[in-house]
């Protein structure tokens, strides 16, 4: 496994952990949409990774983290 693959796998794992930490929070409908989108981007990252499209995979998981971070900030979990 290459260094970039390891990095992306770790980022996907970190995302999974972060979203689990928020699972007990209550969200507005708009916040739910942002959380849902973040999950879709994380799923896309895994798909791109399996196709060895590392640049797109890394961009997707980074975007997923950014969306989730915005929810974390709104909920005082920064």
DSSP file (Angstrom, degrees, kcal/mol; ACC not computed):
  #  RESIDUE AA STRUCTURE BP1 BP2  ACC     N-H-->O    O-->H-N    N-H-->O    O-->H-N    TCO  KAPPA ALPHA  PHI   PSI    X-CA   Y-CA   Z-CA
    1    1 A X              0   0    0      0, 0.0     2,-0.1     0, 0.0     0, 0.0   0.000 360.0 360.0 360.0 136.9    0.0    0.0    0.0
    2    2 A X     >  -     0   0    0      1,-0.1     4,-2.2     4,-0.0     5,-0.2  -0.310 360.0-109.8 -79.1 164.9    1.3    3.4   -0.9
    3    3 A X  H  > S+     0   0    0      1,-0.2     4,-2.3     2,-0.2     5,-0.1   0.892 119.3  50.9 -60.6 -41.5    1.8    6.3    1.5
    4    4 A X  H  > S+     0   0    0      2,-0.2     4,-2.4     1,-0.2    -1,-0.2   0.887 108.6  51.9 -67.1 -37.4   -1.1    8.3    0.0
    5    5 A X  H  > S+     0   0    0      2,-0.2     4,-2.7     1,-0.2    -2,-0.2   0.929 110.2  48.7 -62.7 -44.1   -3.4    5.3    0.2
    6    6 A X  H  X S+     0   0    0     -4,-2.2     4,-2.4     1,-0.2    -2,-0.2   0.920 111.0  50.9 -60.3 -43.9   -2.5    4.9    3.9
    7    7 A X  H  X S+     0   0    0     -4,-2.3     4,-2.2     1,-0.2    -2,-0.2   0.916 111.8  46.2 -61.0 -44.9   -3.2    8.6    4.5
    8    8 A X  H  X S+     0   0    0     -4,-2.4     4,-2.4     2,-0.2    -1,-0.2   0.912 111.0  51.9 -68.1 -42.0   -6.6    8.5    2.8
    9    9 A X  H  X S+     0   0    0     -4,-2.7     4,-2.4     1,-0.2    -1,-0.2   0.920 110.7  49.3 -57.8 -43.6   -7.6    5.3    4.7
   10   10 A X  H  X S+     0   0    0     -4,-2.4     4,-2.7     1,-0.2    -1,-0.2   0.896 110.2  50.7 -63.2 -39.9   -6.7    7.0    7.9
   11   11 A X  H  X S+     0   0    0     -4,-2.2     4,-2.2     2,-0.2    -1,-0.2   0.885 109.8  49.9 -66.1 -37.6   -8.6   10.1    7.0
   12   12 A X  H  X S+     0   0    0     -4,-2.4     4,-2.3     2,-0.2    -2,-0.2   0.916 111.8  48.5 -66.1 -42.5  -11.7    8.0    6.2
   13   13 A X  H  X S+     0   0    0     -4,-2.4     4,-2.2     2,-0.2    -2,-0.2   0.921 110.6  51.0 -60.9 -44.0  -11.4    6.2    9.5
   14   14 A X  H  X S+     0   0    0     -4,-2.7     4,-2.5     1,-0.2    -2,-0.2   0.896 109.1  51.5 -61.5 -40.2  -11.0    9.6   11.3
   15   15 A X  H  X S+     0   0    0     -4,-2.2     4,-2.6     2,-0.2     5,-0.2   0.931 107.7  52.3 -61.4 -45.2  -14.2   10.8    9.5
   16   16 A X  H  X S+     0   0    0     -4,-2.3     4,-1.7     1,-0.2    -2,-0.2   0.898 110.9  47.5 -58.0 -41.9  -16.1    7.7   10.7
   17   17 A X  H  X S+     0   0    0     -4,-2.2     4,-2.0     2,-0.2    -1,-0.2   0.918 111.4  50.9 -64.8 -44.2  -15.0    8.4   14.2
   18   18 A X  H  X S+     0   0    0     -4,-2.5     4,-1.0     1,-0.2    -2,-0.2   0.894 109.9  48.6 -62.8 -41.1  -16.0   12.0   14.0
   19   19 A X  H  < S+     0   0    0     -4,-2.6     4,-0.4     1,-0.2     3,-0.2   0.860 108.8  54.2 -70.7 -33.1  -19.5   11.3   12.6
   20   20 A X  H >< S+     0   0    0     -4,-1.7     3,-1.3    -5,-0.2     4,-0.3   0.897 103.3  56.9 -63.6 -39.4  -20.0    8.7   15.4
   21   21 A X  H 3< S+     0   0    0     -4,-2.0     3,-0.5     1,-0.3    -1,-0.2   0.808 108.7  46.8 -61.9 -29.3  -19.2   11.3   18.0
   22   22 A X  T >< S+     0   0    0     -4,-1.0     3,-1.9    -3,-0.2    -1,-0.3   0.505  83.9  96.0 -88.9  -4.5  -22.0   13.5   16.6
   23   23 A X  T <  S+     0   0    0     -3,-1.3    -1,-0.2    -4,-0.4    -2,-0.1   0.698  81.3  54.2 -64.1 -18.7  -24.5   10.8   16.5
   24   24 A X  T 3  S+     0   0    0     -3,-0.5    -1,-0.3    -4,-0.3    -2,-0.1   0.564  90.5  97.6 -90.4  -8.5  -26.0   11.8   19.8
   25   25 A X  S <  S-     0   0    0     -3,-1.9     2,-0.4    -4,-0.1    -3,-0.0  -0.418  73.0-126.2 -79.1 154.7  -26.6   15.4   18.8
   26   26 A X        -     0   0    0     -2,-0.1     2,-0.3     6,-0.0    -2,-0.1  -0.849  30.0-161.2 -97.5 137.9  -29.9   16.8   17.6
   27   27 A X        -     0   0    0     -2,-0.4     2,-0.1     2,-0.0    44,-0.0  -0.881  17.9-122.7-121.7 150.0  -29.8   18.5   14.3
   28   28 A X     >  -     0   0    0     -2,-0.3     4,-2.6     1,-0.1     5,-0.2  -0.350  44.3 -99.4 -72.6 168.9  -32.0   21.0   12.4
   29   29 A X  H  > S+     0   0    0      1,-0.2     4,-1.8     2,-0.2     5,-0.1   0.897 126.2  49.6 -59.7 -39.9  -33.1   19.9    9.0
   30   30 A X  H  > S+     0   0    0      2,-0.2     4,-1.9     1,-0.2    -1,-0.2   0.894 110.5  49.5 -67.7 -39.2  -30.4   21.9    7.3
   31   31 A X  H  > S+     0   0    0      2,-0.2     4,-2.6     1,-0.2     5,-0.2   0.898 107.8  54.4 -65.1 -39.9  -27.7   20.5    9.7
   32   32 A X  H  X S+     0   0    0     -4,-2.6     4,-2.7     1,-0.2    -1,-0.2   0.900 106.8  52.0 -58.7 -40.2  -28.9   17.0    8.9
   33   33 A X  H  X S+     0   0    0     -4,-1.8     4,-2.7     2,-0.2    -1,-0.2   0.906 109.4  48.9 -63.6 -41.8  -28.5   17.8    5.2
   34   34 A X  H  X S+     0   0    0     -4,-1.9     4,-2.4     2,-0.2    -2,-0.2   0.915 112.4  47.9 -64.7 -43.1  -24.9   18.9    5.8
   35   35 A X  H  X S+     0   0    0     -4,-2.6     4,-2.0     2,-0.2    -2,-0.2   0.920 112.2  50.0 -62.6 -43.4  -24.1   15.8    7.8
   36   36 A X  H  X S+     0   0    0     -4,-2.7     4,-1.9     1,-0.2    -2,-0.2   0.924 110.8  49.1 -60.9 -45.1  -25.7   13.7    5.1
   37   37 A X  H  X S+     0   0    0     -4,-2.7     4,-2.4     1,-0.2    -1,-0.2   0.894 107.6  54.6 -61.9 -40.0  -23.6   15.4    2.4
   38   38 A X  H  X S+     0   0    0     -4,-2.4     4,-2.1     1,-0.2    -1,-0.2   0.905 108.2  49.7 -61.7 -39.6  -20.4   14.9    4.4
   39   39 A X  H  X S+     0   0    0     -4,-2.0     4,-2.3     2,-0.2    -1,-0.2   0.864 108.5  52.8 -65.5 -36.1  -21.2   11.2    4.5
   40   40 A X  H  X S+     0   0    0     -4,-1.9     4,-2.5     2,-0.2    -2,-0.2   0.905 108.9  49.1 -66.6 -41.0  -21.7   11.1    0.8
   41   41 A X  H  X S+     0   0    0     -4,-2.4     4,-2.3     2,-0.2    -2,-0.2   0.891 110.3  51.2 -65.5 -38.3  -18.4   12.8    0.2
   42   42 A X  H  X S+     0   0    0     -4,-2.1     4,-1.9     2,-0.2    -2,-0.2   0.908 110.5  49.0 -63.8 -41.1  -16.7   10.3    2.5
   43   43 A X  H  X S+     0   0    0     -4,-2.3     4,-2.0     1,-0.2    -2,-0.2   0.902 109.7  51.8 -63.9 -41.4  -18.3    7.4    0.6
   44   44 A X  H  X S+     0   0    0     -4,-2.5     4,-3.0     1,-0.2     5,-0.3   0.901 105.6  56.1 -60.3 -40.9  -17.1    9.0   -2.7
   45   45 A X  H  X S+     0   0    0     -4,-2.3     4,-2.5     1,-0.2    -2,-0.2   0.919 107.2  48.2 -58.5 -45.1  -13.6    9.2   -1.2
   46   46 A X  H  X S+     0   0    0     -4,-1.9     4,-2.0     2,-0.2    -1,-0.2   0.890 112.1  50.0 -63.2 -39.3  -13.7    5.4   -0.6
   47   47 A X  H  X S+     0   0    0     -4,-2.0     4,-1.1     2,-0.2    -2,-0.2   0.933 112.2  45.9 -65.2 -46.7  -14.9    4.8   -4.1
   48   48 A X  H  <>S+     0   0    0     -4,-3.0     5,-2.8     1,-0.2     3,-0.3   0.875 110.4  55.2 -64.1 -36.8  -12.3    7.0   -5.7
   49   49 A X  H ><5S+     0   0    0     -4,-2.5     3,-1.8    -5,-0.3    -1,-0.2   0.909 104.0  53.4 -62.4 -42.0   -9.6    5.3   -3.5
   50   50 A X  H 3<5S+     0   0    0     -4,-2.0    -1,-0.2     1,-0.3    -2,-0.2   0.776 109.4  49.5 -64.7 -24.3  -10.7    1.9   -4.8
   51   51 A X  T 3<5S-     0   0    0     -4,-1.1    -1,-0.3    -3,-0.3    -2,-0.2   0.361 116.6-117.7 -92.6   4.2  -10.2    3.2   -8.3
   52   52 A X  T < 5 +     0   0    0     -3,-1.8     2,-1.3     1,-0.2    -3,-0.2   0.751  69.2 141.6  62.7  26.5   -6.8    4.5   -7.4
   53   53 A X     >< +     0   0    0     -5,-2.8     4,-2.3     1,-0.2    -1,-0.2  -0.687  21.8 170.2 -93.3  78.2   -7.9    8.1   -8.1
   54   54 A X  H  >  +     0   0    0     -2,-1.3     4,-2.8     1,-0.2     5,-0.2   0.842  66.3  54.7 -66.1 -38.0   -5.9    9.4   -5.1
   55   55 A X  H  > S+     0   0    0      2,-0.2     4,-2.3     1,-0.2    -1,-0.2   0.938 113.7  41.0 -63.7 -45.8   -6.3   13.1   -5.9
   56   56 A X  H  > S+     0   0    0      2,-0.2     4,-2.6     1,-0.2    -2,-0.2   0.880 114.5  53.0 -70.6 -37.1  -10.1   13.0   -6.0
   57   57 A X  H  X S+     0   0    0     -4,-2.3     4,-2.4     2,-0.2     5,-0.2   0.936 111.5  45.8 -61.6 -45.8  -10.3   10.6   -3.1
   58   58 A X  H  X S+     0   0    0     -4,-2.8     4,-2.1     1,-0.2    -2,-0.2   0.907 113.4  49.3 -65.4 -41.2   -8.2   13.0   -1.0
   59   59 A X  H  X S+     0   0    0     -4,-2.3     4,-2.3    -5,-0.2    -1,-0.2   0.911 111.5  50.3 -63.0 -41.5  -10.2   16.0   -2.1
   60   60 A X  H  X S+     0   0    0     -4,-2.6     4,-2.3     1,-0.2    -2,-0.2   0.922 112.5  44.2 -64.8 -45.2  -13.5   14.2   -1.3
   61   61 A X  H  X S+     0   0    0     -4,-2.4     4,-2.3     2,-0.2    -1,-0.2   0.860 112.5  53.3 -71.7 -32.0  -12.5   13.1    2.2
   62   62 A X  H  X S+     0   0    0     -4,-2.1     4,-2.2    -5,-0.2    -1,-0.2   0.918 110.3  47.4 -64.9 -42.1  -11.0   16.6    2.9
   63   63 A X  H  X S+     0   0    0     -4,-2.3     4,-2.5     2,-0.2    -2,-0.2   0.894 109.5  53.9 -65.2 -39.7  -14.3   18.2    1.9
   64   64 A X  H  X S+     0   0    0     -4,-2.3     4,-2.3     1,-0.2    -2,-0.2   0.922 109.0  48.6 -60.2 -44.2  -16.2   15.7    4.0
   65   65 A X  H  X S+     0   0    0     -4,-2.3     4,-2.8     1,-0.2    -1,-0.2   0.908 109.7  52.9 -61.8 -41.8  -14.1   16.7    7.0
   66   66 A X  H  X S+     0   0    0     -4,-2.2     4,-1.7     2,-0.2    -2,-0.2   0.920 109.9  47.0 -61.1 -45.1  -14.7   20.4    6.3
   67   67 A X  H  X S+     0   0    0     -4,-2.5     4,-1.3     1,-0.2    -1,-0.2   0.930 114.5  46.8 -62.0 -45.0  -18.5   19.9    6.2
   68   68 A X  H  X S+     0   0    0     -4,-2.3     4,-2.5     1,-0.2    -2,-0.2   0.872 107.3  57.6 -66.8 -36.3  -18.5   17.9    9.4
   69   69 A X  H  X S+     0   0    0     -4,-2.8     4,-2.5     1,-0.2    -1,-0.2   0.876 101.7  56.1 -60.9 -36.7  -16.2   20.4   11.1
   70   70 A X  H  X S+     0   0    0     -4,-1.7     4,-2.1     1,-0.2    -1,-0.2   0.899 109.4  45.8 -63.1 -38.6  -18.8   23.1   10.5
   71   71 A X  H  X S+     0   0    0     -4,-1.3     4,-1.6     2,-0.2    -2,-0.2   0.904 110.5  53.6 -69.0 -41.3  -21.4   21.1   12.3
   72   72 A X  H  <>S+     0   0    0     -4,-2.5     5,-3.5     1,-0.2     6,-0.3   0.913 109.9  48.3 -58.7 -42.8  -19.0   20.4   15.1
   73   73 A X  H ><5S+     0   0    0     -4,-2.5     3,-1.8     1,-0.2     5,-0.2   0.925 109.2  52.1 -64.2 -45.2  -18.4   24.1   15.5
   74   74 A X  H 3<5S+     0   0    0     -4,-2.1    -1,-0.2     1,-0.3    -2,-0.2   0.798 112.1  47.3 -61.4 -27.7  -22.1   24.9   15.5
   75   75 A X  T 3<5S-     0   0    0     -4,-1.6    -1,-0.3    -3,-0.1    -2,-0.2   0.184 118.5-108.8-101.5  15.9  -22.6   22.3   18.3
   76   76 A X  T < 5S+     0   0    0     -3,-1.8    -3,-0.2     1,-0.1    -2,-0.1   0.773  84.1 122.5  67.9  26.9  -19.7   23.5   20.4
   77   77 A X      <       0   0    0     -5,-3.5    -4,-0.2    -6,-0.2    -1,-0.1  -0.024 360.0 360.0-109.9  29.1  -17.5   20.5   19.7
   78   78 A X              0   0    0     -6,-0.3    -1,-0.2    -5,-0.2    -5,-0.1   0.449 360.0 360.0 -89.8 360.0  -14.6   22.4   18.3
